[in-house]
Amino acid sequence: MKLLACLAVASLLGTPMASHAARVDLALGKAVTGSSICKPGEEAVKAVNGKLASKTQDKFCTKDVPSWLRIDLGQVSKVSGFTIRHAGAGDEPMEMNTRAFTVRVSTDGTDWKSVVDVTANTASVTEHRITPVQARYVELDVTKPTQTDDPATRIYEVEVW
């Protein structure tokens, strides 16, 4: 009965029933490469392992500016958005959140299309819905790693959905 009520309300509001919980993270556990790391234990693979531990236990960190993180989804898939968990999502100071970044997609790893461009982020978690595209590769390119002059990019998780 509750489900019928939810469906009725959703149809009146024009809201799709798909929830965040129903999303499938296409990047989870996939092959990933990135810029050189800050220190051992902060490799690119930490950004797609589905874990969110605090501080330095579970993040990708690099001091390269600009920096990058490339995920191979393993096959061409329909992509409709991204969730990025920045430094604050791992209990680090919010001024360490990624300030400026671009997300690009490619079907072949050669020809790239920018689908997200952020220049003034302050949030710990960002969600980016896009017009659905076909992609095998997703790349996060960071041009300003923090709100300060700190050169370290800190990414706790990149979800592709």
N, C-alpha and C positions, 0 to 999 in steps of 0.2 A: 504494500500500500504506500509506504514512504517513497519507494522508487517511482511509482506512478505520479505522486505529488511533485517530486523533483522534475520529472519529465514535463509535466504540465507547466510548472513555473518556468522551466528553461525554454519551452516552446513559446510562452508568452513574452519572455524577455529577449528571445532570439539568441540565446546563449547556447553554444555547443556544449554537449555533455562531457567532452573530453577534459579530463583533469590533469594537473601536473603529475599526479601519481601514475597515470596511464601512459605517460611518455616512456619511450624506450631510448636509453642513452646509447647512441650508435658508436660513441667513442670509448665506452667502458672496456678496458682491458686490451685495447687495440695498440698496434705498433705506433710509437711516437719518437720523434727526434726533436732536438732543440739546440739552442745556443749553449755555450760552455757553462758548466754549473758553478755555483758559488763554492760548494764543498761536497765531498762524498755524502750520499744520502739524500741529495736534493735534485735527483735526476728527473728528466722530462717524464718518465713513466709514472711518477707520483701524481701528475696532473690528470691521469685517466684511470686511476685504480679504484675509484668509487669511495675512497676513504677521506675523512676530513678530521684529521688529528690537529691538535693545536701546536703553535710555534713551529719549530724546525723539524718536527717529526714526519710531516707528510705534505711536502710542497715541492714544486719545481722552483728553483731559484737560479738566477743568472745575473751577473753584473755587466754583461754585454749591453751596450746601448748603441743602436737599437738591438732588440732581441727578438727571437722567434721561437715558436713551438709548432711543429707540424704533426698532424695525426693522419694516419692511413686507416681509413674505415674498412679496408680489405676488399671492398667492392663498391661499385657505384650505387648510391642510395639516395632516396628523396630526403632532403634536409630542409627543415622549416624553422630552425632556430638554434640558439645556443644559450647556455647558462655558464657564466664564468664566476668562479669563486676566488676573489682577490685576497690580499693579506688579512684584512679584517675578519674574513670568514674563518680564519685560523687563529683568531684571538690575538693578532698582531695589531699595533696601533693603526687607526684608520688613515693616518697620513701616509702609510705605506701602501695603500690601495693604488692599483694601476691607474694612472691619470689619462694617458692617450694610447689608443690601440686601434688596430684594424683587424677584421676577420675576413679572410679570403677563402674561396673554394675553387676546386679544380676537379675535373674528371680524369685527367691524365698526369698531373704533377708538373705540367709545363705551362699550359695556358690557365691563368688565374683570373678570377672575378672577385672584386671587393664587394662584400655584402653588408658589412657593418663598419662604421667609422665613428669612433668616439674620441673627442678631444678634451673633455672636461669632466671625466668621471671622478666621483668621490665615494661611491657606494662600495660596500664589501662584496655584494653579490649583484651581478648584472644579468639581465635576461634580454635577449635580442631575438625577436620574432622577425622572420624575413619571408618574402614571397618564396614558396617552395622551389628549390633548385635540385638538380642532380649533381652529386659530388661524390668523389672517392676520397679526396684529400681536403683537410681543413687546416688552415694556418692562422695562428694568432701572431700578429706582428705588433710589438710594443715599441712606441717611440718615446714615451715619457713614463718611466716605471713607477714613479711615486708622486705625491703632492709636494715633496721637498726636493732637495738636490741629491738624495740617496739614489745611487745608480742601480740598485738591485730590484729586479722584477720578481715578484712573489706570486705564484699562481698555485692555488690549492686544488682546483679541479676545473676542467673544461668538459662540459656536457654538450653533446651534439644530438639534436632531436629533430 
